[in-house]
Amino acid sequence: MKYLVLLGDGMADYKCAELDDKTPLQYAKTPNMDYIAANGEIGLVWTIPEGFPPGSDVANLSVMGYDPQKYYSGRSPLEALSMGVDLGENDVSFRCNLVTLTDEPVEYEQKTIIDHSSDEITTEEAKELISAINNHLSDEQRQFFAGISYRHLLVWKNGHLNFDLTPPHDIPGKCIADYLPKGPDSQILSGMMKQSYDILSNHPVNQDRRKRNLKPANSIWFWGEGKRPTMPKFYDKYRLKGSVISAVDLIMGLGKCAGMDVVTVEGATGGTHTNFRGKALAALEELRKGKDFVYIHVEAPDEAGHRGELNTKVKTIEELDEKMLSILLPGLEEFEDYKIMVLPDHPTPLTVRTHTTDPVPFAILRKGMKYQKNITYSEENAAKSNLKFRVGHELMNYFIKG
């Protein structure tokens, strides 16, 4: 038996008046997702346990079959693991976004956050900016590490977790004064953020970006703190050899922590413009090489949701269907038996431009299933199903073991 999970990050949403009172999933042309729902099973899953933030870290832990209440230790340490950054037992890792703040001549605290991703800044540009930050702000205790696009790290040796930090994608269009770091030593973090504006604002990379009508990455922003995680290997839980395919350090770190192989695909960006087809082909190749389980993560719908771009979100969902499932479904037929599951990790509604704790729809198809129900893949149809998992990490057990 071969198992494949295709996860469209943030794909679920609310109904939109601009889409004839449909969600992007309902409105998008998704014949392959609809085929899976009509001929297989459709249901609803709560991926965020009560009291947890609705982040991709918590949600993907649940989807992979791990109880966040046991294994969640923060987002940034998983990204550090993916990036090859070795965390000591007492080290604290922080996500360090490159963000765009307004340029008006006011105090730093009175600026407004425009974009959590700085127009999905390229990794090459970001490396130059993080290098400048590291040269000016690092010391014996604190060091910066460059990641992918806008996603980077600060590691604080012998640090602590007593901070109140806000993810930048939660506050688009808001003045940052009320969302700066709080707690003991918070002035160190907020001080570095304030200094970063002076370092980055007129950096040659940003001068060039302005000339190209792109948003400047003019500040760093800290969030997602945590310590080194420990969790059982996926093989030990399910006796399946697995691979993870993603362009996002968080998901790659989860895969490594779970003992799975991590596959990188040329042209996969972790943004709205990515190599959908390449990820699908890489997944089939992993199964042909002997893997039993492949977890494909696609960030594109989530990025569109955070940016409030309705047409882009619909387009990324359609691309996931057209450029991935159109390859995966016929490709899986070469194997004696298989199961495929399609789902988001959490909603990223366009109206709020951040994650919510609402349940998400999943659809499962096994080779040979031909239920041929008159149903499409959507939040509404999943909610009508009797198949519901209020404890998110139990869905993987059901998918694998039935």
SEVOVO-966038 format. One record per residue (C-alpha): residue in one letter; x, z, y negated. Coordinates in steps of 0.25 Angstrom, whole numbers. Example, Ala and Ser with C-alpha at 12.3 -4.5 7.8 and 13.67 -1.06 7.14 Angstrom:
// SEVOVO-966038
atom type:A&east:49&up:31&north:18
atom type:S&east:55&up:29&north:4
***
This chain:
// SEVOVO-966038
atom type:M&east:0&up:0&north:0
atom type:K&east:5&up:-4&north:-14
atom type:Y&east:0&up:4&north:-26
atom type:L&east:0&up:-1&north:-41
atom type:V&east:-4&up:6&north:-53
atom type:L&east:-6&up:-2&north:-66
atom type:L&east:-7&up:7&north:-78
atom type:G&east:-12&up:2&north:-92
atom type:D&east:-7&up:13&north:-101
atom type:G&east:-18&up:17&north:-111
atom type:M&east:-27&up:6&north:-106
atom type:A&east:-40&up:14&north:-106
atom type:D&east:-48&up:15&north:-119
atom type:Y&east:-61&up:17&north:-126
atom type:K&east:-72&up:7&north:-129
atom type:C&east:-69&up:-1&north:-142
atom type:A&east:-79&up:-7&north:-151
atom type:E&east:-70&up:-19&north:-154
atom type:L&east:-70&up:-22&north:-139
atom type:D&east:-85&up:-22&north:-138
atom type:D&east:-86&up:-7&north:-134
atom type:K&east:-76&up:-9&north:-122
atom type:T&east:-63&up:-3&north:-119
atom type:P&east:-50&up:-12&north:-119
atom type:L&east:-51&up:-11&north:-104
atom type:Q&east:-65&up:-16&north:-104
atom type:Y&east:-63&up:-27&north:-114
atom type:A&east:-50&up:-32&north:-109
atom type:K&east:-50&up:-43&north:-98
atom type:T&east:-45&up:-36&north:-86
atom type:P&east:-49&up:-44&north:-74
atom type:N&east:-39&up:-38&north:-65
atom type:M&east:-42&up:-23&north:-68
atom type:D&east:-57&up:-27&north:-67
atom type:Y&east:-54&up:-32&north:-53
atom type:I&east:-47&up:-19&north:-49
atom type:A&east:-59&up:-11&north:-54
atom type:A&east:-69&up:-20&north:-47
atom type:N&east:-63&up:-21&north:-34
atom type:G&east:-56&up:-7&north:-33
atom type:E&east:-59&up:6&north:-39
atom type:I&east:-61&up:11&north:-54
atom type:G&east:-61&up:25&north:-59
atom type:L&east:-57&up:35&north:-70
atom type:V&east:-45&up:44&north:-70
atom type:W&east:-41&up:55&north:-80
atom type:T&east:-26&up:54&north:-81
atom type:I&east:-24&up:65&north:-92
atom type:P&east:-26&up:79&north:-87
atom type:E&east:-33&up:89&north:-96
atom type:G&east:-24&up:94&north:-107
atom type:F&east:-14&up:83&north:-106
atom type:P&east:-11&up:73&north:-117
atom type:P&east:-16&up:59&north:-113
atom type:G&east:-2&up:53&north:-112
atom type:S&east:3&up:42&north:-103
atom type:D&east:13&up:52&north:-97
atom type:V&east:1&up:61&north:-92
atom type:A&east:-8&up:50&north:-89
atom type:N&east:3&up:42&north:-80
atom type:L&east:7&up:55&north:-73
atom type:S&east:-8&up:56&north:-69
atom type:V&east:-9&up:41&north:-65
atom type:M&east:4&up:42&north:-57
atom type:G&east:-2&up:54&north:-49
atom type:Y&east:5&up:65&north:-56
atom type:D&east:-3&up:77&north:-61
atom type:P&east:2&up:79&north:-76
atom type:Q&east:-2&up:94&north:-75
atom type:K&east:10&up:95&north:-65
atom type:Y&east:20&up:84&north:-69
atom type:Y&east:18&up:81&north:-84
atom type:S&east:30&up:86&north:-92
atom type:G&east:29&up:77&north:-104
atom type:R&east:30&up:62&north:-107
atom type:S&east:44&up:60&north:-113
atom type:P&east:52&up:66&north:-101
atom type:L&east:46&up:55&north:-92
atom type:E&east:51&up:44&north:-102
atom type:A&east:64&up:51&north:-102
atom type:L&east:65&up:49&north:-87
atom type:S&east:62&up:35&north:-88
atom type:M&east:73&up:33&north:-99
atom type:G&east:83&up:40&north:-91
atom type:V&east:84&up:51&north:-100
atom type:D&east:88&up:64&north:-92
atom type:L&east:81&up:76&north:-97
atom type:G&east:87&up:90&north:-94
atom type:E&east:78&up:101&north:-89
atom type:N&east:76&up:107&north:-103
atom type:D&east:76&up:93&north:-111
atom type:V&east:63&up:89&north:-118
atom type:S&east:60&up:74&north:-120
atom type:F&east:51&up:69&north:-131
atom type:R&east:45&up:55&north:-133
atom type:C&east:51&up:49&north:-146
atom type:N&east:42&up:37&north:-151
atom type:L&east:47&up:28&north:-161
atom type:V&east:34&up:27&north:-170
atom type:T&east:30&up:21&north:-183
atom type:L&east:26&up:30&north:-195
atom type:T&east:21&up:25&north:-208
atom type:D&east:32&up:21&north:-218
atom type:E&east:26&up:27&north:-231
atom type:P&east:35&up:36&north:-239
atom type:V&east:29&up:50&north:-235
atom type:E&east:35&up:62&north:-228
atom type:Y&east:37&up:59&north:-213
atom type:E&east:26&up:69&north:-209
atom type:Q&east:15&up:61&north:-217
atom type:K&east:18&up:47&north:-210
atom type:T&east:8&up:41&north:-201
atom type:I&east:11&up:36&north:-187
atom type:I&east:8&up:21&north:-186
atom type:D&east:13&up:17&north:-172
atom type:H&east:18&up:26&north:-160
atom type:S&east:26&up:14&north:-155
atom type:S&east:32&up:7&north:-167
atom type:D&east:25&up:-6&north:-164
atom type:E&east:31&up:-5&north:-150
atom type:I&east:45&up:-5&north:-155
atom type:T&east:55&up:-12&north:-145
atom type:T&east:64&up:-4&north:-137
atom type:E&east:76&up:-11&north:-143
atom type:E&east:72&up:-7&north:-157
atom type:A&east:68&up:7&north:-153
atom type:K&east:82&up:10&north:-147
atom type:E&east:88&up:7&north:-160
atom type:L&east:79&up:17&north:-167
atom type:I&east:80&up:28&north:-156
atom type:S&east:96&up:26&north:-157
atom type:A&east:95&up:29&north:-172
atom type:I&east:86&up:41&north:-170
atom type:N&east:96&up:46&north:-159
atom type:N&east:108&up:44&north:-168
atom type:H&east:101&up:52&north:-179
atom type:L&east:93&up:63&north:-172
atom type:S&east:99&up:66&north:-159
atom type:D&east:107&up:79&north:-156
atom type:E&east:112&up:87&north:-145
atom type:Q&east:98&up:91&north:-141
atom type:R&east:90&up:79&north:-144
atom type:Q&east:92&up:65&north:-141
atom type:F&east:84&up:52&north:-142
atom type:F&east:82&up:41&north:-131
atom type:A&east:77&up:27&north:-133
atom type:G&east:66&up:22&north:-124
atom type:I&east:57&up:10&north:-124
atom type:S&east:50&up:5&north:-137
atom type:Y&east:45&up:17&north:-145
atom type:R&east:46&up:27&north:-134
atom type:H&east:59&up:36&north:-134
atom type:L&east:64&up:50&north:-131
atom type:L&east:70&up:62&north:-137
atom type:V&east:76&up:72&north:-128
atom type:W&east:78&up:87&north:-133
atom type:K&east:88&up:95&north:-124
atom type:N&east:82&up:108&north:-121
atom type:G&east:70&up:105&north:-129
atom type:H&east:56&up:111&north:-128
atom type:L&east:42&up:106&north:-127
atom type:N&east:35&up:115&north:-137
atom type:F&east:31&up:103&north:-146
atom type:D&east:18&up:97&north:-151
atom type:L&east:20&up:82&north:-151
atom type:T&east:11&up:71&north:-154
atom type:P&east:12&up:57&north:-147
atom type:P&east:13&up:47&north:-158
atom type:H&east:3&up:38&north:-151
atom type:D&east:-8&up:49&north:-154
atom type:I&east:-7&up:48&north:-169
atom type:P&east:-7&up:34&north:-174
atom type:G&east:-10&up:32&north:-188
atom type:K&east:-9&up:47&north:-191
atom type:C&east:0&up:55&north:-200
atom type:I&east:11&up:62&north:-192
atom type:A&east:11&up:75&north:-199
atom type:D&east:2&up:82&north:-189
atom type:Y&east:9&up:76&north:-177
atom type:L&east:23&up:79&north:-179
atom type:P&east:30&up:88&north:-169
atom type:K&east:25&up:103&north:-168
atom type:G&east:31&up:115&north:-161
atom type:P&east:45&up:122&north:-160
atom type:D&east:56&up:113&north:-165
atom type:S&east:46&up:102&north:-169
atom type:Q&east:53&up:101&north:-182
atom type:I&east:65&up:95&north:-174
atom type:L&east:56&up:84&north:-169
atom type:S&east:49&up:81&north:-181
atom type:G&east:62&up:81&north:-189
atom type:M&east:67&up:70&north:-180
atom type:M&east:55&up:62&north:-182
atom type:K&east:56&up:63&north:-197
atom type:Q&east:70&up:59&north:-197
atom type:S&east:68&up:48&north:-188
atom type:Y&east:59&up:41&north:-199
atom type:D&east:71&up:41&north:-208
atom type:I&east:80&up:35&north:-197
atom type:L&east:70&up:25&north:-192
atom type:S&east:62&up:20&north:-204
atom type:N&east:73&up:10&north:-209
atom type:H&east:81&up:8&north:-197
atom type:P&east:84&up:-7&north:-195
atom type:V&east:75&up:-8&north:-183
atom type:N&east:63&up:-4&north:-191
atom type:Q&east:67&up:-12&north:-203
atom type:D&east:67&up:-24&north:-194
atom type:R&east:54&up:-20&north:-187
atom type:R&east:47&up:-19&north:-201
atom type:K&east:52&up:-33&north:-204
atom type:R&east:45&up:-38&north:-191
atom type:N&east:32&up:-31&north:-195
atom type:L&east:34&up:-20&north:-184
atom type:K&east:32&up:-5&north:-186
atom type:P&east:45&up:3&north:-188
atom type:A&east:48&up:14&north:-178
atom type:N&east:51&up:23&north:-189
atom type:S&east:50&up:37&north:-183
atom type:I&east:51&up:44&north:-169
atom type:W&east:40&up:53&north:-164
atom type:F&east:41&up:64&north:-153
atom type:W&east:31&up:67&north:-142
atom type:G&east:29&up:68&north:-127
atom type:E&east:39&up:79&north:-125
atom type:G&east:43&up:84&north:-111
atom type:K&east:53&up:89&north:-100
atom type:R&east:58&up:82&north:-88
atom type:P&east:47&up:80&north:-78
atom type:T&east:46&up:82&north:-63
atom type:M&east:36&up:76&north:-54
atom type:P&east:35&up:72&north:-39
atom type:K&east:39&up:58&north:-35
atom type:F&east:28&up:48&north:-33
atom type:Y&east:33&up:44&north:-19
atom type:D&east:32&up:59&north:-15
atom type:K&east:18&up:59&north:-20
atom type:Y&east:13&up:46&north:-14
atom type:R&east:23&up:41&north:-5
atom type:L&east:24&up:28&north:-13
atom type:K&east:36&up:21&north:-19
atom type:G&east:33&up:18&north:-33
atom type:S&east:37&up:11&north:-46
atom type:V&east:33&up:12&north:-61
atom type:I&east:33&up:0&north:-70
atom type:S&east:32&up:3&north:-85
atom type:A&east:39&up:1&north:-98
atom type:V&east:36&up:15&north:-103
atom type:D&east:46&up:26&north:-101
atom type:L&east:35&up:36&north:-98
atom type:I&east:30&up:29&north:-86
atom type:M&east:44&up:25&north:-81
atom type:G&east:47&up:40&north:-82
atom type:L&east:35&up:44&north:-74
atom type:G&east:39&up:34&north:-64
atom type:K&east:53&up:39&north:-63
atom type:C&east:48&up:53&north:-62
atom type:A&east:39&up:49&north:-51
atom type:G&east:51&up:43&north:-43
atom type:M&east:46&up:29&north:-45
atom type:D&east:54&up:17&north:-48
atom type:V&east:52&up:12&north:-63
atom type:V&east:52&up:-3&north:-65
atom type:T&east:55&up:-9&north:-79
atom type:V&east:49&up:-23&north:-82
atom type:E&east:56&up:-32&north:-92
atom type:G&east:47&up:-34&north:-104
atom type:A&east:38&up:-22&north:-101
atom type:T&east:38&up:-14&north:-114
atom type:G&east:28&up:-3&north:-114
atom type:G&east:21&up:-9&north:-125
atom type:T&east:9&up:-19&north:-127
atom type:H&east:18&up:-31&north:-125
atom type:T&east:24&up:-29&north:-111
atom type:N&east:27&up:-37&north:-98
atom type:F&east:14&up:-34&north:-90
atom type:R&east:17&up:-45&north:-80
atom type:G&east:31&up:-40&north:-77
atom type:K&east:26&up:-26&north:-74
atom type:A&east:16&up:-32&north:-64
atom type:L&east:26&up:-40&north:-57
atom type:A&east:36&up:-29&north:-57
atom type:A&east:25&up:-20&north:-50
atom type:L&east:23&up:-30&north:-39
atom type:E&east:38&up:-31&north:-37
atom type:E&east:39&up:-16&north:-35
atom type:L&east:28&up:-16&north:-24
atom type:R&east:35&up:-28&north:-17
atom type:K&east:48&up:-20&north:-17
atom type:G&east:42&up:-9&north:-9
atom type:K&east:35&up:0&north:-20
atom type:D&east:22&up:6&north:-16
atom type:F&east:17&up:10&north:-30
atom type:V&east:19&up:4&north:-44
atom type:Y&east:14&up:10&north:-57
atom type:I&east:13&up:0&north:-68
atom type:H&east:12&up:5&north:-82
atom type:V&east:8&up:-3&north:-94
atom type:E&east:9&up:3&north:-108
atom type:A&east:3&up:-8&north:-116
atom type:P&east:-12&up:-4&north:-117
atom type:D&east:-8&up:10&north:-122
atom type:E&east:1&up:4&north:-133
atom type:A&east:-11&up:-4&north:-138
atom type:G&east:-20&up:8&north:-138
atom type:H&east:-10&up:16&north:-146
atom type:R&east:-9&up:5&north:-156
atom type:G&east:-24&up:4&north:-157
atom type:E&east:-23&up:-11&north:-153
atom type:L&east:-36&up:-15&north:-147
atom type:N&east:-33&up:-30&north:-144
atom type:T&east:-19&up:-26&north:-138
atom type:K&east:-25&up:-16&north:-129
atom type:V&east:-35&up:-25&north:-123
atom type:K&east:-23&up:-36&north:-122
atom type:T&east:-14&up:-26&north:-115
atom type:I&east:-25&up:-23&north:-105
atom type:E&east:-28&up:-37&north:-102
atom type:E&east:-13&up:-40&north:-100
atom type:L&east:-12&up:-29&north:-90
atom type:D&east:-23&up:-35&north:-82
atom type:E&east:-19&up:-50&north:-84
atom type:K&east:-3&up:-48&north:-83
atom type:M&east:-2&up:-37&north:-73
atom type:L&east:-14&up:-36&north:-64
atom type:S&east:-15&up:-51&north:-62
atom type:I&east:-2&up:-50&north:-56
atom type:L&east:-3&up:-36&north:-49
atom type:L&east:-16&up:-39&north:-42
atom type:P&east:-12&up:-52&north:-34
atom type:G&east:2&up:-46&north:-33
atom type:L&east:-3&up:-34&north:-25
atom type:E&east:-10&up:-42&north:-15
atom type:E&east:3&up:-46&north:-8
atom type:F&east:4&up:-31&north:-3
atom type:E&east:-4&up:-26&north:9
atom type:D&east:-11&up:-16&north:1
atom type:Y&east:-11&up:-11&north:-13
atom type:K&east:-19&up:-3&north:-24
atom type:I&east:-18&up:-5&north:-39
atom type:M&east:-23&up:4&north:-49
atom type:V&east:-25&up:1&north:-64
atom type:L&east:-27&up:11&north:-75
atom type:P&east:-23&up:17&north:-88
atom type:D&east:-16&up:30&north:-90
atom type:H&east:-25&up:35&north:-101
atom type:P&east:-33&up:28&north:-112
atom type:T&east:-26&up:24&north:-126
atom type:P&east:-39&up:21&north:-134
atom type:L&east:-37&up:12&north:-146
atom type:T&east:-46&up:21&north:-154
atom type:V&east:-37&up:33&north:-153
atom type:R&east:-24&up:25&north:-150
atom type:T&east:-19&up:36&north:-141
atom type:H&east:-21&up:41&north:-127
atom type:T&east:-34&up:49&north:-122
atom type:T&east:-37&up:57&north:-110
atom type:D&east:-49&up:49&north:-106
atom type:P&east:-49&up:45&north:-91
atom type:V&east:-44&up:30&north:-88
atom type:P&east:-50&up:20&north:-78
atom type:F&east:-42&up:16&north:-66
atom type:A&east:-45&up:5&north:-55
atom type:I&east:-39&up:4&north:-41
atom type:L&east:-39&up:-8&north:-32
atom type:R&east:-34&up:-8&north:-18
atom type:K&east:-31&up:-21&north:-11
atom type:G&east:-43&up:-27&north:-4
atom type:M&east:-53&up:-19&north:-13
atom type:K&east:-65&up:-28&north:-16
atom type:Y&east:-76&up:-19&north:-22
atom type:Q&east:-79&up:-30&north:-33
atom type:K&east:-87&up:-20&north:-41
atom type:N&east:-92&up:-25&north:-54
atom type:I&east:-83&up:-17&north:-63
atom type:T&east:-72&up:-18&north:-73
atom type:Y&east:-60&up:-9&north:-76
atom type:S&east:-63&up:-1&north:-88
atom type:E&east:-64&up:14&north:-92
atom type:E&east:-80&up:13&north:-92
atom type:N&east:-80&up:8&north:-77
atom type:A&east:-70&up:18&north:-73
atom type:A&east:-78&up:29&north:-79
atom type:K&east:-90&up:25&north:-71
atom type:S&east:-83&up:26&north:-58
atom type:N&east:-84&up:38&north:-49
atom type:L&east:-68&up:37&north:-46
atom type:K&east:-62&up:47&north:-56
atom type:F&east:-50&up:55&north:-56
atom type:R&east:-50&up:67&north:-66
atom type:V&east:-36&up:71&north:-61
atom type:G&east:-28&up:59&north:-65
atom type:H&east:-16&up:61&north:-55
atom type:E&east:-26&up:60&north:-43
atom type:L&east:-29&up:45&north:-46
atom type:M&east:-15&up:41&north:-40
atom type:N&east:-18&up:49&north:-27
atom type:Y&east:-31&up:41&north:-26
atom type:F&east:-24&up:28&north:-29
atom type:I&east:-14&up:30&north:-19
atom type:K&east:-21&up:38&north:-8
atom type:G&east:-35&up:34&north:-10
***
